[in-house]
């Protein structure tokens, strides 16, 4: 098993941040892949790196303009990071 990891830092531009509907899309996207994905809100230094779950996404309070770090490890880590990057860059389809 490899110890590789794929990481990206993104800025959330969605006017309402990462609220309930985008959080649901985020979790659904992660579940479509086999890799483990974590998220950290870099704009709130007190937040820790957490597994991507709907509860954790709401708990870290991502607002418009916040930077998030996503890390994935597993056999399809690059693909899941690419899918999540697209989701964020397209404002979660809103």
C-alpha angles and dihedrals in degrees: 000000000000125000092211123134134189118214137183135177115213136179115227109227098175106122092229096039122220100338129157102295096044089044089055091050090047093053093044090052092050091048090056089067135058098227125100112245129196131187134202128185101226091187090066106053093194092064118098129216105271137181113263107262129141091249094049093047091055092041095058092056103223110194133181110294095021119132118229130192118214121194126186132184127184143067095307099032095129092050095050092047090050091050093048092046090054091048092053094042090051092051092247090292093296 
